[in-house]
Amino acid sequence: MNRYFLIFIAFAFWGCSNRTVTDDAKLEQRAKALHSKMITIDTHTDTPLNFLRTGFDFTGQNNTAIGSKVDLAKMEQGGLDAAFFAVFIGQRECTPEMYAQVNAKAKEIFEAIYTTVNKHSNRASIATKPDDVYRLKKEGKRAIYIGVENGYPIGDDLSQVKLFYDMGARYITLCHTRNNQICDSSTDPEGPHHNGLSQFGREVVAEMNRLGMIVDVSHISDKAFYDVLEVSKAPVIASHSCARAICDNPRNLTDDMLRALAKNGGVVQMCILSEYVKKGEPNPARDSAYRALRRKWNNFRGLTPEQEKQATTEWYELEEKYPASLATVADVVDHIDHMVKVMGIDHVGIGTDFDGGGGVDGCRDASQMYRITMELLRRGYSEKDIRKIWGENFLRVFREVEKRKERG
């Protein structure tokens, strides 16, 4: 082959590669500039799970905790103004004894959130109102909102809903991976127990409406989802869910569900837990290691606080040893594209599930959040639409739920 032709090809390839690098640098600059002036909210992280772990430093200045995805430094680097920290309680037996135990555990997590955030009041503050995030951004602080993931700890006592609201919680995810006293889960291996929302669950939704507390339908079964839309007098959210048409997982929402949620006036917050974004390659060694860990720690039931800390550390160590075949930021935005097409731009947001398994290639933690914006810009989303996705859509629902609450 003619050597001059080879030289031409080499220069052409270099020029194309250099343009790509330059284009990415420009996109990054635009994305970071946009984050500096717009409001950005992540509606679901499990960061409080880290508060009692060895090596976790919420400032991020000396954070050595394995697998930690969210701290103040990462939020600042990624241009993330606000996050909902989950008071997460795993599902166990629905008995009076367990209700008392998990209720106490939930209150302990609330206290840990307040203690941790208040310790760094120069950089963050607890937020409870939709407009708090605007005020805190002007002050150069991160806004920390609270949500309850799994309504299990309210037990069969409706008054606990108000107690959690008074403690700062602004949404409740009605269930988690198993059925509870409120509703059926989308992933309970034993199938439905209530055939959707229980009678008590209907009372819970009504009480949340009365208080001005957002109902979260992530994790709940399809039938429970439609029951909630029938009962709720206010818009609802899915705090961390994806599109089932793009990734066929029962945790994700069908197109009919997306349309129904849009009709309700609600919003779906795009989850970036890779398993819900794109089907991964099988990994028998990884699966075997996780099964062994579950056996070792009694499926994480009945553990002492020290055992819980050790089990959590070993779980994150396995994630480091056996990294999953991750979806990408482009895969995430494929879901956003689809949901926007089905629901409209006014009904899509972002809820990462960081520190609960969330993270994709290109956006593995809160320091890389602006990369989602880069991909949105690359695909031609306007600044107005990006503002909606990153916070304005969710805040609209938040305000509407508060507006419709019972006065007095």
N, C-alpha and C positions, 0 to 999 in steps of 0.2 A: 504493500500500500504506500502511496506517495507520502513522504514525511511531512510535506507542507499541509497535506490534508489532515494528518494526525495532529499537527500543531493547531490547525483551525478548529478541529473538534475539541481539543483540550481547552482552548480559549473560550469556545462557546459554552462548554460545560462549566468552566470557572465563572463565566459571566452570569449564567443562570443560577448557579449556587450562591454567588455573591448577592444577586438581587433578592433571593429568598431570605438570606440572612438580614439584608437591609430592610426588607418588607416586615419581617418579624420584629426587628428592633423598633420600627416605626409604630407597629401595632401595639407593642408593649408600652411604648411611650404614651400613645393615645389612651390605652386602657388604664394606665396608672393615673394619668391626668383626669380621666373621667371618674375614677374611684375617689380622687381627692375632693371632688365637688358634689358627687351624688351620694345618696344614702344606700348602704349595702347591708343586707340582713341575711343571716343564715338561721333558718327557723328550727334546726334540730342538730344539736351536738350532745354527746354523752360525756363531756369533759369532766363533770363532777366525779365520775368513776376514778379519775386520777388523783383526786385531792388527798387521799390517804396513802398514795403509792410512794415508795421510796424513789427519790430522785426527781420528783415532779416539782417544778418551780414555776408558778403561774406568771411570773414576770417574763419568763423565757430567757433570762440572762444566764442561767446556769441549769437549764432543763435537761436532765440526763435520763428521764424516764423513757424506757423503750416503748416505741409505738405512739407516743404522745403527739396529737395532731393540732391541738389548739392551746395557745398561751397568748399573753398580751403582745409579746414581740412578734409572733407569727401573724396575729390579727393586724398589727400595724404594718408589717411588711407586705401583707396581701391586700391591704386596703379594705379590711372588713370592719365596719363600724359597730355592728351589733350581732349578738348570737343568743339564741335560746339555749340555756343549759338545762338538760333533762334531769328531773328527779326520777330516775329509772329504777323500777322494781321488777325483777323477773317473776314469772308466774309460778305459783305453787298451789297448794290445796286451798279450796274455798271453805275454810272453817273459822269459827270464832277465834280460836287460838292463833291461827295464822294471820287473820285480819289484824289482830292486836300487834303481832310481831312485825308485820310489814308496814303497818301504820307508823310504828315507832321508828322503823328504819327510814321511812320517807322523811319524817321530821328531822332525823339526824342529817340527811342529805341536804335538806333546806338550810339547816344551820351551817353546814360546811360551806355551802355556796356563799351565804352572807359573810361568814368569817373570812373566807379567802378573798372575796371581792373587796370587802371593807378594809382589809389589810393593805390594799393597793389603791386607795381612794384617789390618789393623784393621777391614776391612769385608767380607772374603770369605776363604774357605779351600777348598782341595781336599778333596773328600769321597770316600770309597770304601766306606763301610758304610751299610746302610739307616738306622741310627739316628743317623748323623752329622748329618743335617739337624735333628733335634730339639735336639741339643746346640748346634749353631751358631745356631739361631734364638734360644735362650735367651741366647746371647752377643751377639745383635744383628748377626749376620753372615749373608751369603748363602753357601749351599753350592753349590760348583761340582763336579759330577760329570763324568766323561768317557765318551763313547761313540765307537766307530769306525764311521763311515758308509762302508761298502763294504769288504768283506774282501779286496779286491784286493791291498793292500800286504803281506799275509802271504805272497804268492807261493805256491810249492808247498812251503813249509817249515812244518810243523805247529808247530814250536817257537816260531814268532813269535806264535802265539796266547797262549802263556804269557808271552812277553816283553811283549806289549801289556797283558795283565792285570797284570803286575808293575809296569808304568808307570802303572797307575791306571784303565785302561779297564774298564768294567763291562758293556758290551754291544758286540756287533758286528752292524751291519746287513749281512747276508750279501752283498748286491750293491747296485748303484745303477741307473742308467738303461740300462745295457748288460749283456749276459751276461759273466760272468767265470769263473774257474777253479773256483768253488765251486757256482754255480747259475745258472739262467736268470733274467733280469730280466722284469718285467711290461711293459716298454716298449721292448725292443730291436726296432728296425724290421726286423731280419733274422730275427726269430722265434727259437724255442728252439734251443739248441745241445746241451744235455745231456738234454733232456726232463725237466727238473726239477732235482733236486739231483744233482751229480756224485758219483762215489765218493769223491773227495777232500773234497767238501762234507759227506758223511756223517761222515767222520773229523773234520772241523772241528766239527760239531755235538756229536759225542761228546766231543771234547776240551774244548769250552766247558762242557758238562755236568760234566765231571770237575773243572774248575777252579772252578766256581760262577760262571760268566760267562753273562749273559743272552743268549739268541739272539733277534735282532730280524728279523722277517719283512716289515717294510715294504720296498717296492720289488721284492720277489721275485715270480716268476710264480706263477700259481695252482697248477700242478703242483708246483713247488718248495715252496710253502706246505704242501701236504698231505704231501709227502715229509718235511719238517722235523717235522711233528706225529707222523709215524710213527716217526721216529728219536729224537727228543728224549725224555729221561727226566725232564725238568723243564718247568715251564710256560714259555711263550715270550711275547714281546710284539710288537706292531706299534707302534714308537715314534712314528710320525707317519702315520696313515692315516685314511681316512673310509669311509662306507658307500656302496657302489656302487648300492644301490637308490635312494638319494637323488640321487647325482651319478654318472652312468655314465662312469667313467674307470677304465682298467685298473690304476691305482695304488691304487684303493679295493678294499675287501673285500666280496664277495657275502654275502648273508644266511647261506648254507650255511657260508661261511668263518667268519663271526662266531660261528655256533653251534659250529663245530668248535673254535675258539679258546677259547670259554667252557668247553667240555667238557675241554679241555687244562688249564684252570685259569689261563689267561693273561689278558692285558688289551690292549685296543686304545686307544691314546692318540690322541685326536681331533686331526687336523691342521687348521690354519686357513690353509693356502695356498689362496687363493680359487679357483683352477682346479680343485681337488679338492673344493671345497665346493659350487660352483654354476657351471654353464656360463655363461661370459661372452659379451658381444657381440663379433662379429668386428671387428678393427681392422687393415685392410690396411697402413696407413702404419706402425703400430707393428711389425707382423710383418716388413715390409720392412727397417725400421731394424735390427732384431735379426739378420736374415739377413746384412745388410751388415757388422755388427759381428763376427759369427762368421767371415765370409770374411776380414775385415781381420786377425783374430788367429788364423788357421789353425785355426778351431774350438777355440781355447784349448789347442792341443797344441804341445809343444816350445817353450814360452815361457821366457825368462829371468825371474828374480825381478822385475826392474824392469818387464818387459813384462806379467807377471801382475798387478802392482799397477795399471798403467795400464789394462789391459783390464777389471779389476774396477771401477775408478772409472768408466770409460765405460759399463759395464753399468748401474751404479746411476744414472748420469746419464740414461740412456734410461728407466729406471723412473720417474724424476721427470718427464721430458718427456712420456711416454706412460703415464700412470697407467691401470692396468687397471680395467675395470668390476668393482668388488669385490663379493664376497658380504658379508653382514652378520653381526653377532653372532647375530641371530635365526636366520639360515641355519645357522650353526655348531651352535646348540642343537637345530635340527631333526635334525641328524645324531645328536647325543647322545641325543635322545628316541628315535630309531629304534633305535640300538644298545642302549639300555637295554631297550627293548621286546623285541628279538630275543635279547639275551645275558643280560640281568639287570643290575642296578645294580652288581654286584661286578666287572664286567669292562670298565669304561669309564674312561678317564683323558684327559689333555691333553698333546699334544706339538706345539707351534705351528709349527715349522720357520721361526721368526724368523731373519732374516739369511740364509735360503736361499730366500726367496720368500714366506714366511708373512706373514700380516697381512690383516685384513678391515676393512670399514668399521665403526668403533666399537671395534676392537681392533687398531690398526695397529702397536703396539709393546708392550714389556713394561710400560710405565707405565699401560696401560689394561686389564691382565689382570682386574681386579676387575669389569669390565663383563660378562664371561662369567658371573660369579657373580650379578650383578644380573639377568641374563636367566633363570638357573636359579631364582632366588628368585621372579621374576615368574611362572614357570610352576608354582610350587608344590613345587619340590624341597625336601626337608627339610634341615636343617643336617647331619644324619647322612649323608645321601646326597651332599651337596655335599663333605663331607670325604672321602668315598670317591673321588669323581671327581677331586678336586684332589691326591690323593697316597696315600691309604690303600690303594687297590686296587693301585697300582704297587708300593708298599712291601711289600705282602703277597707279590707275585710275587718281588720282589728277595730277600726273606727265604727264601722257599721254594727258590729256585735255590741260595742259599748253603747251606741246610740239606741239600740233596741232593748237594752236591759230595763228591768222593772225599776221605776223610780220610787223613792220613799225609804 
